Amino acid sequence: MEGFCPPRRRVRVDVLLPSSFSMEASSPRDKMLRLGMVARFLAAARVEALILYHEDPESPEEANARFIKLVMDYLNTAPYLR
């Protein structure tokens, strides 16, 4: 099975995601669905880093940013270590 993995990109691809990304979701299930789809797209595009940023430092998005980081870290963990 040598040569199965696609070659690495020559340039590093990072994606910026606002910390308010999943705040408008009505339920935790909808939040997880949106974050799961984003994670899947990032993996398919072979993105190396996801960077969360705050649109407004005064807004209460810190808890939402921590939730996004927790979910993305979990999805980035190998299945046998979960």
Residue, then its C-alpha position, 0 to 999 in steps of 0.5 A: m500500500e505504498g503511495f496511498c497517502p497524497p503528497r503533502r502540500r507545498v504551502r501551509v493551509d490554515v483556516l480562521l473560524p470566528s468564536s461565534f460560529s455556532m452561537e446561533a445554533s438552537s440546540p447542542r445537537d445542532k452545534m455538534l452537527r455544524l462543527g462536525m461538518v466543518a471538521r470533515f471539510l477541514a480534513a478533506a481539504r487537508v488543512e493543517a491548523l484551525i485558528l479561532y478568533h474573537e470578533d469582539p473582545e467584549s462579547p461573551e463568546e469565550a465559553n463558545a470558543r472553549f466548546i469549539k476547541l474541545v470538540m475539535d480536539y476530540l475529533n482530532t484525537a485518534p479513534y483508539l485513544r478516545 
